[in-house]
Amino acid sequence: MNKADVVKSLSIHTSLPEVTCRKVLDALMVTMEEGLSNGNNIVLQGFGTFRPWAQSSREGRNPRTGENCLIAPRTSVRFRAGKDLLKVMNEEK
């Protein structure tokens, strides 16, 4: 499912025009980016938690040449699914 599919599904579920749903989704993404960039966790009750975490530098290998190289440290995002999401994902079909 890509962004366009999400927008269409939101439009169907909310009876709002796709343009409005795209604006809401874009605003949500910007808000989450700002929060995570500031080091804040984002908790969506029942869905899950997004949290930033610092990856340390480590040694990697160029797959083409086999040459060792240093991978720079960076900040990434971890997601932990909430109970409600896990329940839906693991229902018997």
Secondary structure as GFF3:
##gff-version 3
##sequence-region A 1 93
A	DSSP	alpha_helix	3	14	.	.	.	ID=ss1
A	DSSP	alpha_helix	18	37	.	.	.	ID=ss2
A	DSSP	beta_strand	42	44	.	.	.	ID=ss3
A	DSSP	beta_strand	48	55	.	.	.	ID=ss4
A	DSSP	beta_strand	58	61	.	.	.	ID=ss5
A	DSSP	beta_strand	68	71	.	.	.	ID=ss6
A	DSSP	beta_strand	74	81	.	.	.	ID=ss7
A	DSSP	alpha_helix	83	89	.	.	.	ID=ss8
###
